[in-house]
Amino acid sequence: MKLLTACLLFTASLLSLRAAPETPSSATALPPVDPALYATIKDLDARVFAAFNAADLPGLLEYFAPELEFYHDKDGLSHYEQFVASGDRLFHQTVRPQRTLLPETLEVYPIKDFGAVQIGSHRFCVIENGETHCSVYKFVHVWRHRDGKWQIVRVISVGH
């Protein structure tokens, strides 16, 4: 009976280890489904957040569709007008976050006849009183490709 109990505990331990979710640092990056699309979205992400980090609201807004829906786990649902107002307030603060994509977490998948979905994690840091404070959050961006232009129509931001 002791041997059976020991075997069951050992098996349960192995199963729990196998089922443990991977963290971004331990995850093995999968090859992109569509390398060209992956490169396009990665480049667009860099442009979006170059504008964000530079507090360039007009430049940032080029990448967001007027029918934007932004889902935030703490703040709820907001739309384009609220996003613009929030960006305007944020960019007029003396202490503003800087965003960095964690490239090993980036995933890009095509959406037939629409565009792409981008999934990943990013780090936001602020320097306040000489100290750097950083947090990592997960995101999903749904990109629409229409008339040669890529825009984000949905954002999901979680892990705050």
VMD Tcl script that builds the backbone (N, CA, C; Angstrom):
set m [mol new atoms 480]
animate dup $m
set s [atomselect $m all]
$s set {name element resname resid chain x y z} {
  {N N MET 1 A 0.827 -1.202 0.000}
  {CA C MET 1 A 0.000 0.000 0.000}
  {C C MET 1 A 0.867 1.261 0.000}
  {N N LYS 2 A 1.977 1.232 0.778}
  {CA C LYS 2 A 2.865 2.387 0.807}
  {C C LYS 2 A 3.494 2.623 -0.559}
  {N N LEU 3 A 3.834 1.551 -1.249}
  {CA C LEU 3 A 4.414 1.664 -2.580}
  {C C LEU 3 A 3.409 2.274 -3.564}
  {N N LEU 4 A 2.165 1.852 -3.494}
  {CA C LEU 4 A 1.117 2.399 -4.358}
  {C C LEU 4 A 0.922 3.886 -4.088}
  {N N THR 5 A 0.870 4.275 -2.818}
  {CA C THR 5 A 0.704 5.683 -2.450}
  {C C THR 5 A 1.882 6.498 -2.964}
  {N N ALA 6 A 3.096 5.980 -2.804}
  {CA C ALA 6 A 4.282 6.679 -3.270}
  {C C ALA 6 A 4.245 6.856 -4.785}
  {N N CYS 7 A 3.835 5.827 -5.507}
  {CA C CYS 7 A 3.739 5.903 -6.973}
  {C C CYS 7 A 2.702 6.935 -7.411}
  {N N LEU 8 A 1.564 6.958 -6.739}
  {CA C LEU 8 A 0.521 7.928 -7.071}
  {C C LEU 8 A 0.991 9.350 -6.810}
  {N N LEU 9 A 1.657 9.584 -5.692}
  {CA C LEU 9 A 2.173 10.915 -5.381}
  {C C LEU 9 A 3.225 11.345 -6.404}
  {N N PHE 10 A 4.103 10.416 -6.781}
  {CA C PHE 10 A 5.129 10.709 -7.775}
  {C C PHE 10 A 4.483 11.081 -9.108}
  {N N THR 11 A 3.498 10.307 -9.546}
  {CA C THR 11 A 2.800 10.575 -10.800}
  {C C THR 11 A 2.090 11.924 -10.747}
  {N N ALA 12 A 1.421 12.217 -9.637}
  {CA C ALA 12 A 0.735 13.508 -9.479}
  {C C ALA 12 A 1.734 14.648 -9.541}
  {N N SER 13 A 2.902 14.452 -8.943}
  {CA C SER 13 A 3.937 15.490 -8.986}
  {C C SER 13 A 4.393 15.744 -10.405}
  {N N LEU 14 A 4.614 14.683 -11.161}
  {CA C LEU 14 A 5.035 14.840 -12.553}
  {C C LEU 14 A 3.973 15.551 -13.381}
  {N N LEU 15 A 2.728 15.186 -13.188}
  {CA C LEU 15 A 1.642 15.816 -13.934}
  {C C LEU 15 A 1.529 17.293 -13.596}
  {N N SER 16 A 1.677 17.652 -12.330}
  {CA C SER 16 A 1.559 19.057 -11.950}
  {C C SER 16 A 2.720 19.864 -12.523}
  {N N LEU 17 A 3.919 19.275 -12.587}
  {CA C LEU 17 A 5.048 19.972 -13.196}
  {C C LEU 17 A 4.815 20.177 -14.689}
  {N N ARG 18 A 4.303 19.162 -15.340}
  {CA C ARG 18 A 4.070 19.239 -16.777}
  {C C ARG 18 A 2.990 20.268 -17.115}
  {N N ALA 19 A 1.992 20.414 -16.243}
  {CA C ALA 19 A 0.880 21.319 -16.509}
  {C C ALA 19 A 1.185 22.753 -16.103}
  {N N ALA 20 A 2.329 22.993 -15.464}
  {CA C ALA 20 A 2.651 24.347 -15.003}
  {C C ALA 20 A 2.787 25.283 -16.198}
  {N N PRO 21 A 2.171 26.463 -16.126}
  {CA C PRO 21 A 2.260 27.396 -17.246}
  {C C PRO 21 A 3.679 27.930 -17.382}
  {N N GLU 22 A 4.080 28.170 -18.609}
  {CA C GLU 22 A 5.392 28.734 -18.848}
  {C C GLU 22 A 5.349 30.229 -18.633}
  {N N THR 23 A 6.438 30.779 -18.148}
  {CA C THR 23 A 6.578 32.218 -18.032}
  {C C THR 23 A 7.263 32.718 -19.285}
  {N N PRO 24 A 7.125 34.013 -19.605}
  {CA C PRO 24 A 7.760 34.507 -20.825}
  {C C PRO 24 A 9.259 34.198 -20.881}
  {N N SER 25 A 9.952 34.231 -19.746}
  {CA C SER 25 A 11.392 34.006 -19.761}
  {C C SER 25 A 11.736 32.543 -20.014}
  {N N SER 26 A 10.822 31.623 -19.684}
  {CA C SER 26 A 11.134 30.209 -19.870}
  {C C SER 26 A 10.476 29.639 -21.117}
  {N N ALA 27 A 9.611 30.401 -21.754}
  {CA C ALA 27 A 8.910 29.898 -22.936}
  {C C ALA 27 A 9.871 29.812 -24.121}
  {N N THR 28 A 9.715 28.788 -24.894}
  {CA C THR 28 A 10.495 28.653 -26.104}
  {C C THR 28 A 9.730 29.342 -27.217}
  {N N ALA 29 A 10.391 30.280 -27.869}
  {CA C ALA 29 A 9.727 31.021 -28.938}
  {C C ALA 29 A 9.439 30.093 -30.105}
  {N N LEU 30 A 8.212 30.139 -30.585}
  {CA C LEU 30 A 7.817 29.359 -31.760}
  {C C LEU 30 A 8.105 30.180 -33.008}
  {N N PRO 31 A 8.384 29.536 -34.115}
  {CA C PRO 31 A 8.582 30.305 -35.335}
  {C C PRO 31 A 7.276 30.983 -35.738}
  {N N PRO 32 A 7.358 32.163 -36.336}
  {CA C PRO 32 A 6.130 32.850 -36.751}
  {C C PRO 32 A 5.337 32.025 -37.758}
  {N N VAL 33 A 4.014 32.130 -37.667}
  {CA C VAL 33 A 3.121 31.464 -38.615}
  {C C VAL 33 A 3.371 32.015 -40.021}
  {N N ASP 34 A 3.532 33.317 -40.114}
  {CA C ASP 34 A 3.773 34.010 -41.380}
  {C C ASP 34 A 4.909 35.010 -41.135}
  {N N PRO 35 A 6.146 34.671 -41.496}
  {CA C PRO 35 A 7.288 35.540 -41.187}
  {C C PRO 35 A 7.156 36.972 -41.711}
  {N N ALA 36 A 6.593 37.148 -42.894}
  {CA C ALA 36 A 6.434 38.502 -43.446}
  {C C ALA 36 A 5.441 39.304 -42.617}
  {N N LEU 37 A 4.328 38.689 -42.242}
  {CA C LEU 37 A 3.340 39.363 -41.411}
  {C C LEU 37 A 3.930 39.680 -40.039}
  {N N TYR 38 A 4.659 38.742 -39.475}
  {CA C TYR 38 A 5.314 38.952 -38.181}
  {C C TYR 38 A 6.222 40.186 -38.245}
  {N N ALA 39 A 7.036 40.285 -39.295}
  {CA C ALA 39 A 7.941 41.426 -39.450}
  {C C ALA 39 A 7.162 42.730 -39.597}
  {N N THR 40 A 6.055 42.684 -40.333}
  {CA C THR 40 A 5.223 43.884 -40.512}
  {C C THR 40 A 4.658 44.362 -39.182}
  {N N ILE 41 A 4.072 43.453 -38.418}
  {CA C ILE 41 A 3.449 43.829 -37.143}
  {C C ILE 41 A 4.507 44.255 -36.131}
  {N N LYS 42 A 5.641 43.585 -36.126}
  {CA C LYS 42 A 6.732 43.977 -35.218}
  {C C LYS 42 A 7.191 45.403 -35.525}
  {N N ASP 43 A 7.293 45.723 -36.821}
  {CA C ASP 43 A 7.672 47.076 -37.230}
  {C C ASP 43 A 6.598 48.092 -36.834}
  {N N LEU 44 A 5.342 47.740 -37.057}
  {CA C LEU 44 A 4.246 48.643 -36.671}
  {C C LEU 44 A 4.247 48.868 -35.163}
  {N N ASP 45 A 4.459 47.800 -34.386}
  {CA C ASP 45 A 4.532 47.926 -32.936}
  {C C ASP 45 A 5.635 48.910 -32.547}
  {N N ALA 46 A 6.796 48.809 -33.184}
  {CA C ALA 46 A 7.905 49.721 -32.893}
  {C C ALA 46 A 7.520 51.167 -33.208}
  {N N ARG 47 A 6.799 51.378 -34.294}
  {CA C ARG 47 A 6.376 52.737 -34.667}
  {C C ARG 47 A 5.348 53.292 -33.680}
  {N N VAL 48 A 4.381 52.460 -33.318}
  {CA C VAL 48 A 3.348 52.892 -32.365}
  {C C VAL 48 A 3.994 53.352 -31.072}
  {N N PHE 49 A 4.905 52.545 -30.570}
  {CA C PHE 49 A 5.452 52.873 -29.259}
  {C C PHE 49 A 6.624 53.829 -29.308}
  {N N ALA 50 A 7.198 54.081 -30.481}
  {CA C ALA 50 A 8.130 55.194 -30.628}
  {C C ALA 50 A 7.344 56.496 -30.456}
  {N N ALA 51 A 6.151 56.550 -31.069}
  {CA C ALA 51 A 5.285 57.721 -30.903}
  {C C ALA 51 A 4.838 57.849 -29.446}
  {N N PHE 52 A 4.458 56.724 -28.822}
  {CA C PHE 52 A 4.041 56.744 -27.415}
  {C C PHE 52 A 5.180 57.259 -26.537}
  {N N ASN 53 A 6.372 56.701 -26.706}
  {CA C ASN 53 A 7.507 57.093 -25.863}
  {C C ASN 53 A 7.933 58.531 -26.092}
  {N N ALA 54 A 7.673 59.070 -27.294}
  {CA C ALA 54 A 7.999 60.461 -27.611}
  {C C ALA 54 A 6.867 61.414 -27.246}
  {N N ALA 55 A 5.769 60.894 -26.696}
  {CA C ALA 55 A 4.589 61.691 -26.354}
  {C C ALA 55 A 4.034 62.405 -27.591}
  {N N ASP 56 A 4.072 61.724 -28.717}
  {CA C ASP 56 A 3.584 62.246 -29.994}
  {C C ASP 56 A 2.164 61.729 -30.220}
  {N N LEU 57 A 1.179 62.436 -29.669}
  {CA C LEU 57 A -0.208 61.981 -29.761}
  {C C LEU 57 A -0.700 61.885 -31.204}
  {N N PRO 58 A -0.490 62.899 -32.061}
  {CA C PRO 58 A -0.940 62.742 -33.451}
  {C C PRO 58 A -0.285 61.539 -34.141}
  {N N GLY 59 A 0.998 61.328 -33.904}
  {CA C GLY 59 A 1.691 60.183 -34.489}
  {C C GLY 59 A 1.141 58.867 -33.977}
  {N N LEU 60 A 0.838 58.816 -32.686}
  {CA C LEU 60 A 0.273 57.611 -32.081}
  {C C LEU 60 A -1.100 57.298 -32.663}
  {N N LEU 61 A -1.924 58.320 -32.803}
  {CA C LEU 61 A -3.306 58.114 -33.234}
  {C C LEU 61 A -3.425 57.617 -34.674}
  {N N GLU 62 A -2.373 57.791 -35.482}
  {CA C GLU 62 A -2.387 57.265 -36.846}
  {C C GLU 62 A -2.604 55.753 -36.855}
  {N N TYR 63 A -2.211 55.100 -35.771}
  {CA C TYR 63 A -2.251 53.639 -35.716}
  {C C TYR 63 A -3.487 53.087 -35.006}
  {N N PHE 64 A -4.420 53.949 -34.631}
  {CA C PHE 64 A -5.619 53.501 -33.935}
  {C C PHE 64 A -6.856 53.921 -34.720}
  {N N ALA 65 A -7.742 52.975 -34.947}
  {CA C ALA 65 A -8.964 53.230 -35.720}
  {C C ALA 65 A -9.975 54.013 -34.890}
  {N N PRO 66 A -10.772 54.847 -35.529}
  {CA C PRO 66 A -11.800 55.604 -34.814}
  {C C PRO 66 A -12.805 54.713 -34.077}
  {N N GLU 67 A -12.978 53.469 -34.525}
  {CA C GLU 67 A -13.910 52.557 -33.838}
  {C C GLU 67 A -13.195 51.700 -32.787}
  {N N LEU 68 A -12.069 52.185 -32.284}
  {CA C LEU 68 A -11.270 51.476 -31.280}
  {C C LEU 68 A -12.104 51.090 -30.054}
  {N N GLU 69 A -11.882 49.856 -29.612}
  {CA C GLU 69 A -12.371 49.402 -28.309}
  {C C GLU 69 A -11.144 48.964 -27.521}
  {N N PHE 70 A -10.983 49.514 -26.308}
  {CA C PHE 70 A -9.819 49.249 -25.470}
  {C C PHE 70 A -10.316 48.623 -24.173}
  {N N TYR 71 A -9.982 47.353 -23.982}
  {CA C TYR 71 A -10.406 46.607 -22.795}
  {C C TYR 71 A -9.235 46.537 -21.822}
  {N N HIS 72 A -9.426 47.078 -20.629}
  {CA C HIS 72 A -8.380 47.140 -19.605}
  {C C HIS 72 A -8.918 46.454 -18.357}
  {N N ASP 73 A -8.132 45.537 -17.801}
  {CA C ASP 73 A -8.637 44.746 -16.670}
  {C C ASP 73 A -8.990 45.590 -15.448}
  {N N LYS 74 A -8.385 46.741 -15.267}
  {CA C LYS 74 A -8.695 47.596 -14.102}
  {C C LYS 74 A -9.652 48.737 -14.452}
  {N N ASP 75 A -9.519 49.284 -15.663}
  {CA C ASP 75 A -10.291 50.471 -16.034}
  {C C ASP 75 A -11.535 50.167 -16.844}
  {N N GLY 76 A -11.686 48.927 -17.304}
  {CA C GLY 76 A -12.868 48.567 -18.077}
  {C C GLY 76 A -12.722 48.906 -19.545}
  {N N LEU 77 A -13.859 49.076 -20.194}
  {CA C LEU 77 A -13.910 49.349 -21.629}
  {C C LEU 77 A -13.867 50.849 -21.878}
  {N N SER 78 A -13.027 51.245 -22.825}
  {CA C SER 78 A -13.031 52.633 -23.285}
  {C C SER 78 A -13.003 52.624 -24.816}
  {N N HIS 79 A -13.290 53.780 -25.390}
  {CA C HIS 79 A -13.359 53.920 -26.839}
  {C C HIS 79 A -12.364 54.976 -27.304}
  {N N TYR 80 A -12.335 55.215 -28.587}
  {CA C TYR 80 A -11.352 56.100 -29.208}
  {C C TYR 80 A -11.279 57.472 -28.526}
  {N N GLU 81 A -12.414 58.103 -28.312}
  {CA C GLU 81 A -12.420 59.445 -27.724}
  {C C GLU 81 A -11.790 59.440 -26.330}
  {N N GLN 82 A -12.095 58.419 -25.538}
  {CA C GLN 82 A -11.508 58.298 -24.205}
  {C C GLN 82 A -10.014 58.015 -24.299}
  {N N PHE 83 A -9.616 57.217 -25.288}
  {CA C PHE 83 A -8.211 56.916 -25.507}
  {C C PHE 83 A -7.443 58.196 -25.842}
  {N N VAL 84 A -8.009 59.041 -26.698}
  {CA C VAL 84 A -7.381 60.306 -27.071}
  {C C VAL 84 A -7.241 61.201 -25.840}
  {N N ALA 85 A -8.299 61.326 -25.068}
  {CA C ALA 85 A -8.256 62.172 -23.871}
  {C C ALA 85 A -7.247 61.650 -22.856}
  {N N SER 86 A -7.206 60.350 -22.683}
  {CA C SER 86 A -6.258 59.740 -21.756}
  {C C SER 86 A -4.822 59.980 -22.215}
  {N N GLY 87 A -4.565 59.817 -23.505}
  {CA C GLY 87 A -3.236 60.074 -24.049}
  {C C GLY 87 A -2.834 61.521 -23.879}
  {N N ASP 88 A -3.765 62.435 -24.113}
  {CA C ASP 88 A -3.485 63.860 -23.953}
  {C C ASP 88 A -3.101 64.175 -22.508}
  {N N ARG 89 A -3.838 63.620 -21.552}
  {CA C ARG 89 A -3.496 63.836 -20.130}
  {C C ARG 89 A -2.127 63.237 -19.801}
  {N N LEU 90 A -1.910 62.002 -20.240}
  {CA C LEU 90 A -0.663 61.305 -19.941}
  {C C LEU 90 A 0.544 62.046 -20.512}
  {N N PHE 91 A 0.428 62.525 -21.737}
  {CA C PHE 91 A 1.565 63.160 -22.392}
  {C C PHE 91 A 1.856 64.556 -21.851}
  {N N HIS 92 A 0.962 65.108 -21.047}
  {CA C HIS 92 A 1.215 66.407 -20.420}
  {C C HIS 92 A 1.710 66.270 -18.982}
  {N N GLN 93 A 1.887 65.052 -18.502}
  {CA C GLN 93 A 2.450 64.838 -17.171}
  {C C GLN 93 A 3.971 64.934 -17.249}
  {N N THR 94 A 4.582 65.330 -16.134}
  {CA C THR 94 A 6.043 65.401 -16.118}
  {C C THR 94 A 6.659 64.007 -16.027}
  {N N VAL 95 A 5.995 63.083 -15.358}
  {CA C VAL 95 A 6.480 61.709 -15.254}
  {C C VAL 95 A 5.595 60.843 -16.148}
  {N N ARG 96 A 6.205 60.324 -17.237}
  {CA C ARG 96 A 5.463 59.509 -18.195}
  {C C ARG 96 A 6.141 58.159 -18.334}
  {N N PRO 97 A 5.357 57.113 -18.508}
  {CA C PRO 97 A 5.969 55.795 -18.699}
  {C C PRO 97 A 6.612 55.663 -20.075}
  {N N GLN 98 A 7.624 54.837 -20.137}
  {CA C GLN 98 A 8.263 54.453 -21.390}
  {C C GLN 98 A 7.981 52.969 -21.590}
  {N N ARG 99 A 7.614 52.588 -22.781}
  {CA C ARG 99 A 7.221 51.214 -23.060}
  {C C ARG 99 A 8.285 50.494 -23.866}
  {N N THR 100 A 8.531 49.248 -23.495}
  {CA C THR 100 A 9.441 48.376 -24.223}
  {C C THR 100 A 8.748 47.039 -24.447}
  {N N LEU 101 A 8.712 46.586 -25.682}
  {CA C LEU 101 A 8.195 45.258 -25.985}
  {C C LEU 101 A 9.182 44.220 -25.478}
  {N N LEU 102 A 8.677 43.144 -24.898}
  {CA C LEU 102 A 9.526 42.002 -24.563}
  {C C LEU 102 A 9.500 41.100 -25.794}
  {N N PRO 103 A 10.515 41.194 -26.657}
  {CA C PRO 103 A 10.452 40.567 -27.982}
  {C C PRO 103 A 10.257 39.058 -27.958}
  {N N GLU 104 A 10.740 38.398 -26.916}
  {CA C GLU 104 A 10.588 36.939 -26.857}
  {C C GLU 104 A 9.143 36.509 -26.628}
  {N N THR 105 A 8.266 37.452 -26.280}
  {CA C THR 105 A 6.860 37.122 -26.037}
  {C C THR 105 A 5.971 37.406 -27.241}
  {N N LEU 106 A 6.509 38.045 -28.270}
  {CA C LEU 106 A 5.691 38.484 -29.404}
  {C C LEU 106 A 5.196 37.307 -30.235}
  {N N GLU 107 A 3.888 37.280 -30.449}
  {CA C GLU 107 A 3.241 36.311 -31.328}
  {C C GLU 107 A 2.351 37.093 -32.288}
  {N N VAL 108 A 2.320 36.667 -33.537}
  {CA C VAL 108 A 1.495 37.323 -34.550}
  {C C VAL 108 A 0.800 36.247 -35.363}
  {N N TYR 109 A -0.508 36.397 -35.536}
  {CA C TYR 109 A -1.307 35.440 -36.288}
  {C C TYR 109 A -2.173 36.178 -37.298}
  {N N PRO 110 A -2.262 35.661 -38.516}
  {CA C PRO 110 A -3.135 36.297 -39.504}
  {C C PRO 110 A -4.608 36.076 -39.162}
  {N N ILE 111 A -5.416 37.041 -39.517}
  {CA C ILE 111 A -6.872 36.907 -39.449}
  {C C ILE 111 A -7.365 37.065 -40.895}
  {N N LYS 112 A -7.871 35.992 -41.434}
  {CA C LYS 112 A -8.264 35.939 -42.845}
  {C C LYS 112 A -9.191 37.101 -43.221}
  {N N ASP 113 A -8.840 37.736 -44.324}
  {CA C ASP 113 A -9.639 38.830 -44.900}
  {C C ASP 113 A -9.842 40.001 -43.931}
  {N N PHE 114 A -8.968 40.151 -42.935}
  {CA C PHE 114 A -9.109 41.258 -41.997}
  {C C PHE 114 A -7.772 41.895 -41.651}
  {N N GLY 115 A -6.855 41.104 -41.100}
  {CA C GLY 115 A -5.592 41.669 -40.654}
  {C C GLY 115 A -4.793 40.684 -39.837}
  {N N ALA 116 A -4.563 41.025 -38.585}
  {CA C ALA 116 A -3.720 40.178 -37.741}
  {C C ALA 116 A -4.043 40.419 -36.272}
  {N N VAL 117 A -3.649 39.442 -35.467}
  {CA C VAL 117 A -3.718 39.600 -34.016}
  {C C VAL 117 A -2.293 39.506 -33.491}
  {N N GLN 118 A -1.967 40.418 -32.597}
  {CA C GLN 118 A -0.650 40.494 -31.977}
  {C C GLN 118 A -0.823 40.226 -30.482}
  {N N ILE 119 A -0.013 39.314 -29.951}
  {CA C ILE 119 A -0.086 38.953 -28.537}
  {C C ILE 119 A 1.317 39.086 -27.961}
  {N N GLY 120 A 1.411 39.601 -26.748}
  {CA C GLY 120 A 2.731 39.691 -26.138}
  {C C GLY 120 A 2.693 40.297 -24.760}
  {N N SER 121 A 3.867 40.605 -24.279}
  {CA C SER 121 A 4.036 41.297 -22.998}
  {C C SER 121 A 4.944 42.489 -23.231}
  {N N HIS 122 A 4.708 43.530 -22.459}
  {CA C HIS 122 A 5.563 44.704 -22.554}
  {C C HIS 122 A 5.827 45.268 -21.167}
  {N N ARG 123 A 6.924 45.997 -21.080}
  {CA C ARG 123 A 7.356 46.602 -19.815}
  {C C ARG 123 A 7.150 48.104 -19.913}
  {N N PHE 124 A 6.537 48.659 -18.892}
  {CA C PHE 124 A 6.402 50.107 -18.773}
  {C C PHE 124 A 7.232 50.538 -17.577}
  {N N CYS 125 A 8.090 51.548 -17.790}
  {CA C CYS 125 A 8.946 52.056 -16.716}
  {C C CYS 125 A 8.763 53.558 -16.582}
  {N N VAL 126 A 8.824 54.023 -15.353}
  {CA C VAL 126 A 8.852 55.455 -15.066}
  {C C VAL 126 A 10.050 55.719 -14.166}
  {N N ILE 127 A 10.643 56.888 -14.360}
  {CA C ILE 127 A 11.719 57.328 -13.476}
  {C C ILE 127 A 11.150 58.468 -12.661}
  {N N GLU 128 A 11.109 58.262 -11.373}
  {CA C GLU 128 A 10.525 59.256 -10.470}
  {C C GLU 128 A 11.445 59.417 -9.277}
  {N N ASN 129 A 11.833 60.655 -9.018}
  {CA C ASN 129 A 12.749 60.963 -7.914}
  {C C ASN 129 A 14.023 60.135 -8.004}
  {N N GLY 130 A 14.538 59.953 -9.216}
  {CA C GLY 130 A 15.776 59.221 -9.422}
  {C C GLY 130 A 15.659 57.710 -9.345}
  {N N GLU 131 A 14.459 57.189 -9.109}
  {CA C GLU 131 A 14.258 55.744 -9.031}
  {C C GLU 131 A 13.440 55.262 -10.222}
  {N N THR 132 A 13.841 54.119 -10.765}
  {CA C THR 132 A 13.119 53.521 -11.884}
  {C C THR 132 A 12.151 52.469 -11.358}
  {N N HIS 133 A 10.906 52.579 -11.770}
  {CA C HIS 133 A 9.858 51.625 -11.401}
  {C C HIS 133 A 9.296 51.026 -12.682}
  {N N CYS 134 A 9.326 49.700 -12.764}
  {CA C CYS 134 A 8.861 49.021 -13.972}
  {C C CYS 134 A 7.815 47.963 -13.625}
  {N N SER 135 A 6.903 47.749 -14.567}
  {CA C SER 135 A 5.903 46.687 -14.464}
  {C C SER 135 A 5.726 46.059 -15.829}
  {N N VAL 136 A 5.393 44.771 -15.835}
  {CA C VAL 136 A 5.170 44.038 -17.076}
  {C C VAL 136 A 3.700 43.668 -17.163}
  {N N TYR 137 A 3.116 43.886 -18.348}
  {CA C TYR 137 A 1.717 43.591 -18.586}
  {C C TYR 137 A 1.572 42.799 -19.881}
  {N N LYS 138 A 0.477 42.079 -19.997}
  {CA C LYS 138 A 0.166 41.332 -21.213}
  {C C LYS 138 A -0.808 42.146 -22.065}
  {N N PHE 139 A -0.723 41.926 -23.376}
  {CA C PHE 139 A -1.621 42.667 -24.271}
  {C C PHE 139 A -1.990 41.824 -25.484}
  {N N VAL 140 A -3.102 42.215 -26.087}
  {CA C VAL 140 A -3.540 41.688 -27.377}
  {C C VAL 140 A -3.950 42.898 -28.214}
  {N N HIS 141 A -3.422 42.981 -29.422}
  {CA C HIS 141 A -3.833 44.024 -30.370}
  {C C HIS 141 A -4.434 43.334 -31.587}
  {N N VAL 142 A -5.605 43.769 -31.982}
  {CA C VAL 142 A -6.205 43.294 -33.224}
  {C C VAL 142 A -5.985 44.396 -34.258}
  {N N TRP 143 A -5.215 44.043 -35.277}
  {CA C TRP 143 A -4.876 44.969 -36.352}
  {C C TRP 143 A -5.776 44.722 -37.567}
  {N N ARG 144 A -6.290 45.822 -38.127}
  {CA C ARG 144 A -7.074 45.735 -39.363}
  {C C ARG 144 A -6.216 46.304 -40.500}
  {N N HIS 145 A -6.216 45.609 -41.622}
  {CA C HIS 145 A -5.510 46.087 -42.809}
  {C C HIS 145 A -6.549 46.443 -43.860}
  {N N ARG 146 A -6.686 47.730 -44.112}
  {CA C ARG 146 A -7.706 48.206 -45.052}
  {C C ARG 146 A -7.105 49.320 -45.916}
  {N N ASP 147 A -7.295 49.197 -47.212}
  {CA C ASP 147 A -6.813 50.207 -48.157}
  {C C ASP 147 A -5.331 50.519 -47.959}
  {N N GLY 148 A -4.536 49.474 -47.705}
  {CA C GLY 148 A -3.101 49.635 -47.554}
  {C C GLY 148 A -2.648 50.193 -46.217}
  {N N LYS 149 A -3.585 50.386 -45.290}
  {CA C LYS 149 A -3.243 50.986 -43.999}
  {C C LYS 149 A -3.561 50.014 -42.862}
  {N N TRP 150 A -2.631 49.893 -41.931}
  {CA C TRP 150 A -2.816 49.064 -40.736}
  {C C TRP 150 A -3.222 49.942 -39.563}
  {N N GLN 151 A -4.286 49.530 -38.855}
  {CA C GLN 151 A -4.708 50.230 -37.639}
  {C C GLN 151 A -5.176 49.224 -36.596}
  {N N ILE 152 A -4.978 49.592 -35.349}
  {CA C ILE 152 A -5.441 48.771 -34.232}
  {C C ILE 152 A -6.913 49.098 -33.984}
  {N N VAL 153 A -7.755 48.056 -33.970}
  {CA C VAL 153 A -9.181 48.257 -33.726}
  {C C VAL 153 A -9.603 47.748 -32.345}
  {N N ARG 154 A -8.826 46.838 -31.771}
  {CA C ARG 154 A -9.118 46.307 -30.435}
  {C C ARG 154 A -7.814 46.169 -29.658}
  {N N VAL 155 A -7.887 46.522 -28.378}
  {CA C VAL 155 A -6.770 46.321 -27.455}
  {C C VAL 155 A -7.320 45.624 -26.231}
  {N N ILE 156 A -6.602 44.629 -25.773}
  {CA C ILE 156 A -6.885 44.001 -24.489}
  {C C ILE 156 A -5.604 44.120 -23.679}
  {N N SER 157 A -5.701 44.723 -22.516}
  {CA C SER 157 A -4.531 44.945 -21.674}
  {C C SER 157 A -4.831 44.378 -20.287}
  {N N VAL 158 A -4.025 43.386 -19.863}
  {CA C VAL 158 A -4.301 42.684 -18.599}
  {C C VAL 158 A -3.024 42.478 -17.786}
  {N N GLY 159 A -3.239 42.130 -16.529}
  {CA C GLY 159 A -2.129 41.837 -15.630}
  {C C GLY 159 A -1.699 43.003 -14.774}
  {N N HIS 160 A -2.561 44.003 -14.644}
  {CA C HIS 160 A -2.210 45.199 -13.864}
  {C C HIS 160 A -2.388 44.965 -12.368}
}
mol reanalyze $m
mol bondsrecalc $m
mol representation Tube
mol addrep $m
